[in-house]
């Protein structure tokens, strides 16, 4: 465990001694801040409109749910923003070591492969959590001037953490390839972005279970709203090698379905 902590500390120091961490924090804060501003502006406009109509027709103003109209969509957009930023966090973990020639020294150090990978992953996850903590400031403003429900925020952030961890794991895998850091970022972004776009096209919606980002986004659906828990097992089937889809019942079809996913 001491070796893992040492690796985490080393990676975090390298992050914050370079402009990478500060640039990512700035991009994340600017993007999420813009999304929060747009949704809170829409919420205030709709509230004033409803209040005017209620006063005009002498009716009671319908309730406005700030959780559904502001918090939930902001967290949803946060996951989409992290889809682009997560590969930038992981691009240098192993690829930069190979580029600078320190990978041999790292591999011959008295640490196991598991400790090395775990330490680098935890360092990237801590940076991601730092980015995610910036959004807490927006919700503090909501609680200061409004009365939203606090409990939905807990599963919402838990889903964001698991979703970000999935993105980081994929980026870490591409960073292990024998390619340059920029190529790792482009490759990870291409896989995530193309999957996310294709599964929203009407022609491919019936095949959404075949796309990687559908199985990563399942964390948000699990914790954001009550859904059948078998969907969690379905998303993990991509990694466990099992097929739960009802359209593929035979053994041969299940194997072909799994090969196409991989």
Backbone torsions as a table, in degrees:
resi	resn	phi	psi	omega
1	UNK	NA	-33.4	179.7
2	UNK	-64.5	-37.5	178.5
3	UNK	-65.1	-39.5	178.7
4	UNK	-62.9	-44.4	179.5
5	UNK	-63.0	-38.6	178.2
6	UNK	-63.2	-42.5	179.2
7	UNK	-66.2	-41.5	178.2
8	UNK	-60.3	-45.2	-179.3
9	UNK	-64.2	-40.3	179.4
10	UNK	-63.9	-44.4	-178.5
11	UNK	-67.7	-40.2	178.4
12	UNK	-64.6	-38.9	177.0
13	UNK	-63.1	-40.6	179.6
14	UNK	-68.9	-32.1	176.6
15	UNK	-63.8	-51.3	-171.3
16	UNK	-86.8	-6.0	171.8
17	UNK	-88.2	-6.1	177.5
18	UNK	-118.5	166.0	-179.6
19	UNK	-72.6	-4.8	-173.3
20	UNK	-60.4	-53.3	-176.2
21	UNK	-61.4	-43.3	-177.7
22	UNK	-68.7	-35.9	177.1
23	UNK	-66.5	-42.8	178.8
24	UNK	-65.3	-41.4	178.2
25	UNK	-63.1	-40.3	178.9
26	UNK	-65.7	-46.5	-180.0
27	UNK	-62.4	-41.8	-179.8
28	UNK	-66.4	-44.2	-179.7
29	UNK	-64.8	-40.4	-179.7
30	UNK	-66.7	-43.4	-178.1
31	UNK	-68.4	-49.8	-179.3
32	UNK	-68.0	-35.0	176.8
33	UNK	-63.9	-39.9	176.7
34	UNK	-64.7	-41.1	178.2
35	UNK	-64.4	-43.6	178.9
36	UNK	-62.2	-41.4	179.8
37	UNK	-62.1	-43.4	-179.0
38	UNK	-64.4	-43.0	-178.1
39	UNK	-73.0	-37.3	178.9
40	UNK	-70.8	-32.5	176.2
41	UNK	-66.2	-42.8	177.4
42	UNK	-64.3	-40.0	-179.8
43	UNK	-64.5	-43.9	180.0
44	UNK	-65.8	-40.9	179.5
45	UNK	-62.8	-45.2	179.1
46	UNK	-66.4	-35.2	177.9
47	UNK	-64.5	-44.9	178.8
48	UNK	-65.5	-37.8	178.7
49	UNK	-64.6	-45.1	178.5
50	UNK	-64.0	-37.6	178.7
51	UNK	-65.8	-39.1	178.3
52	UNK	-66.2	-42.9	178.2
53	UNK	-64.7	-40.2	179.4
54	UNK	-64.6	-39.0	178.9
55	UNK	-71.7	-36.0	-178.8
56	UNK	-67.7	-43.0	-177.1
57	UNK	-99.7	8.4	177.2
58	UNK	53.8	49.5	177.7
59	UNK	-120.7	165.8	178.3
60	UNK	-78.8	136.6	-178.8
61	UNK	-68.7	129.1	179.2
62	UNK	-66.3	148.6	-178.9
63	UNK	-67.3	143.6	177.9
64	UNK	-112.4	122.7	-177.3
65	UNK	-94.2	106.2	-178.5
66	UNK	-70.0	-27.7	177.7
67	UNK	-65.0	-44.3	-178.0
68	UNK	-76.9	-31.4	-173.7
69	UNK	-93.2	-19.2	-177.3
70	UNK	-126.1	-58.6	-170.9
71	UNK	-64.7	-49.1	-176.8
72	UNK	-63.4	-47.6	177.8
73	UNK	-66.1	-32.8	177.7
74	UNK	-64.6	-43.3	177.4
75	UNK	-65.5	-35.2	177.0
76	UNK	-63.6	-44.0	177.5
77	UNK	-68.3	-29.0	177.2
78	UNK	-61.5	-41.4	176.5
79	UNK	-62.6	-38.8	178.5
80	UNK	-67.2	-38.1	178.3
81	UNK	-66.2	-39.7	179.3
82	UNK	-66.2	-24.8	176.4
83	UNK	-58.5	-34.6	-180.0
84	UNK	-86.1	-30.5	-173.7
85	UNK	-90.1	-26.4	-177.6
86	UNK	-60.3	-44.0	177.3
87	UNK	-61.7	-27.3	178.0
88	UNK	-72.5	-26.4	177.2
89	UNK	-72.3	-41.0	-173.1
90	UNK	-92.5	-4.5	-171.7
91	UNK	-63.7	-27.6	-173.4
92	UNK	-101.6	-0.2	-171.0
93	UNK	-61.0	-52.4	176.8
94	UNK	-110.3	-33.7	-177.9
95	UNK	-63.1	-37.6	179.3
96	UNK	-69.5	-35.4	177.1
97	UNK	-63.7	-39.5	178.8
98	UNK	-70.0	-36.1	-178.6
99	UNK	-68.0	-40.8	-178.2
100	UNK	-84.8	-7.3	178.3
101	UNK	83.5	12.1	-180.0
102	UNK	-93.5	2.2	-177.4
103	UNK	-66.8	-35.2	179.2
104	UNK	-65.6	-42.7	177.8
105	UNK	-63.4	-37.9	-179.2
106	UNK	-68.4	-41.1	-177.8
107	UNK	-73.1	-24.2	178.3
108	UNK	-92.5	-0.1	177.7
109	UNK	-73.4	157.9	-176.4
110	UNK	-75.1	56.7	174.7
111	UNK	-132.9	150.3	178.7
112	UNK	-82.6	165.2	178.0
113	UNK	-62.3	-38.0	179.9
114	UNK	-64.3	-44.0	178.9
115	UNK	-64.1	-37.5	-179.6
116	UNK	-66.0	-49.2	-179.4
117	UNK	-66.6	-42.5	-179.2
118	UNK	-64.3	-41.5	179.8
119	UNK	-63.6	-43.5	178.9
120	UNK	-68.0	-38.3	178.2
121	UNK	-65.9	-43.2	-179.8
122	UNK	-64.8	-34.9	177.5
123	UNK	-64.3	-44.9	177.8
124	UNK	-66.1	-34.8	178.4
125	UNK	-68.3	-37.2	177.2
126	UNK	-66.0	-37.8	176.1
127	UNK	-66.1	-39.6	176.6
128	UNK	-63.3	-41.0	178.0
129	UNK	-64.9	-35.3	175.6
130	UNK	-62.4	-43.4	176.5
131	UNK	-62.2	-44.4	-177.4
132	UNK	-65.7	-31.0	-179.1
133	UNK	-66.6	-19.9	178.4
134	UNK	-64.4	-29.7	-179.4
135	UNK	-70.6	-17.1	178.2
136	UNK	-61.8	-32.0	180.0
137	UNK	-60.8	-37.3	-179.9
138	UNK	-64.8	-41.9	-177.4
139	UNK	-75.7	-24.7	172.6
140	UNK	-62.9	-38.5	176.4
141	UNK	-62.4	-41.3	178.9
142	UNK	-63.2	-42.8	-179.6
143	UNK	-71.4	-25.0	179.0
144	UNK	-72.9	-39.2	-175.1
145	UNK	-112.3	-0.1	179.3
146	UNK	-138.4	-166.9	-178.5
147	UNK	-139.1	60.8	178.0
148	UNK	-77.1	166.2	176.9
149	UNK	-78.9	134.9	-178.0
150	UNK	-83.7	-36.5	-172.5
151	UNK	-60.1	-39.5	178.9
152	UNK	-62.2	-19.6	179.2
153	UNK	-68.4	-31.2	-176.9
154	UNK	-64.5	-56.1	176.3
155	UNK	-65.0	-28.4	177.7
156	UNK	-62.7	-46.7	178.9
157	UNK	-71.3	-32.2	176.6
158	UNK	-64.6	-41.6	175.9
159	UNK	-63.2	-40.5	178.1
160	UNK	-63.7	-38.3	-179.9
161	UNK	-65.6	-43.5	179.4
162	UNK	-69.4	-37.8	177.6
163	UNK	-64.6	-45.8	177.7
164	UNK	-62.7	-38.4	176.3
165	UNK	-61.6	-36.0	177.2
166	UNK	-66.1	-43.8	177.6
167	UNK	-61.9	-43.1	-179.1
168	UNK	-65.8	-37.0	178.5
169	UNK	-62.9	-41.8	178.4
170	UNK	-66.2	-43.1	177.7
171	UNK	-64.3	-35.9	177.4
172	UNK	-64.7	-37.4	178.2
173	UNK	-62.6	-45.2	179.7
174	UNK	-68.6	-28.4	177.8
175	UNK	-67.7	-21.9	178.1
176	UNK	-78.1	-13.2	179.0
177	UNK	-70.0	156.7	-178.5
178	UNK	-83.3	62.7	179.9
179	UNK	-137.5	171.0	-177.8
180	UNK	-74.4	158.4	-179.6
181	UNK	-57.1	-41.1	179.6
182	UNK	-64.2	-37.2	178.2
183	UNK	-67.3	-34.7	176.2
184	UNK	-61.5	-43.9	179.8
185	UNK	-63.7	-46.1	-178.5
186	UNK	-63.6	-41.1	-178.9
187	UNK	-65.8	-46.4	179.6
188	UNK	-65.2	-42.4	178.3
189	UNK	-62.6	-39.4	-179.3
190	UNK	-63.7	-45.1	-179.5
191	UNK	-63.3	-47.3	-177.0
192	UNK	-70.2	-44.9	-175.6
193	UNK	-68.9	-45.6	180.0
194	UNK	-62.7	-41.7	177.0
195	UNK	-61.9	-43.6	-178.4
196	UNK	-65.6	-37.3	-179.4
197	UNK	-72.7	-45.9	-174.7
198	UNK	-65.1	-35.9	-176.9
199	UNK	-71.9	-12.9	177.4
200	UNK	-95.4	-8.8	176.8
201	UNK	-74.8	131.0	-176.1
202	UNK	-52.3	-36.0	-178.0
203	UNK	-63.9	-30.6	-176.0
204	UNK	-101.4	0.9	-174.5
205	UNK	-64.1	-33.7	178.0
206	UNK	-70.4	-16.3	179.8
207	UNK	-106.6	20.6	-174.5
208	UNK	-63.5	-24.9	178.8
209	UNK	-67.2	-12.6	-178.7
210	UNK	-88.1	-9.3	-174.3
211	UNK	-97.0	141.1	-176.2
212	UNK	-64.5	-43.0	-176.2
213	UNK	-65.7	-25.3	175.2
214	UNK	-62.9	-41.4	-178.4
215	UNK	-75.5	-24.8	175.2
216	UNK	-77.5	-40.4	-178.6
217	UNK	-71.7	-9.1	-179.2
218	UNK	-61.3	-25.1	177.9
219	UNK	-61.9	-39.1	179.4
220	UNK	-67.2	-41.1	-178.8
221	UNK	-68.7	-35.9	-179.2
222	UNK	-62.3	-44.0	-172.6
223	UNK	-96.2	-15.7	-177.9
224	UNK	-85.1	-30.8	-177.5
225	UNK	-151.9	156.1	179.9
226	UNK	-68.5	115.2	177.4
227	UNK	-130.9	161.4	177.4
228	UNK	-59.1	133.0	-175.9
229	UNK	-71.2	-13.2	176.9
230	UNK	-66.3	-18.6	176.7
231	UNK	-63.5	-30.0	177.2
232	UNK	-64.9	-44.7	176.7
233	UNK	-64.4	-34.1	178.3
234	UNK	-64.9	-40.0	179.5
235	UNK	-69.1	-36.1	179.4
236	UNK	-73.7	-15.9	-179.7
237	UNK	-62.7	-22.8	177.2
238	UNK	-62.9	-34.3	-178.8
239	UNK	-93.3	-33.0	-176.6
240	UNK	-81.0	-17.0	177.6
241	UNK	87.4	17.3	178.4
242	UNK	-109.7	151.3	-179.9
243	UNK	-118.3	123.7	-178.1
244	UNK	-107.7	-2.3	-174.4
245	UNK	-64.9	137.0	-177.7
246	UNK	-73.0	-19.0	-178.6
247	UNK	-76.3	-13.5	-176.1
248	UNK	-122.6	92.9	-172.3
249	UNK	-99.3	-31.4	-176.9
250	UNK	-80.2	161.7	-179.1
251	UNK	-64.7	-43.3	-178.8
252	UNK	-65.5	-42.0	178.8
253	UNK	-63.9	-37.7	179.2
254	UNK	-63.8	-41.5	-179.7
255	UNK	-67.0	-41.1	178.7
256	UNK	-64.7	-39.0	179.5
257	UNK	-63.2	-40.5	179.8
258	UNK	-67.8	-40.9	179.5
259	UNK	-63.0	-41.3	179.1
260	UNK	-64.4	-37.3	178.0
261	UNK	-64.2	-45.3	-178.2
262	UNK	-67.7	NA	NA
